[in-house]
């Protein structure tokens, strides 16, 4: 059985494309119901349209709408797609607790090599170096500013504490870029591999529990 899936994205949607391609290849049994973006110009929407997936814009107008009202509308919008799984693929809003309670199966891809222990604030890199756990929306910029020798990508379950959910898959990458843009470009293949592996593992475990 395919897993009903809704994707939240904010940007170019390279990871959205990874999911679309993985489904087309038969790698993961997902039924992608919709891609919801909080920016009208997000290219993730175009990727959805090209794949025949519903592309929905949900922009927060701070002048007329409170954050609570925006989040309530988002919950209602996602609920209409009846997801069994929600994927955050570059979604740049922190979700409120009531969203996480309403949709308990949420996975996020984060541009950092996160520790397996969700309480840890540092971890050991592949070469034995101790590096910080770069959480939050500026993980790559923070890694560059800290002159970290490593960064990476992690897929984790979403809970109320930001970027501290159970790790499903992660990979480390040497940080050799000088800018966030360069680092993102170098990270894309790693993100693709991590996301595909995490989704394959998630679906396999779900099948075993069925």
Helices and strands as residue ranges (DSSP letters): E 3-9, H 14-24, E 30-37, H 43-50, E 54-57, H 67-80, E 85-88, H 97-102, E 106-110, E 122-124, E 130-132, H 139-145, E 150-157, E 167-174, H 180-209
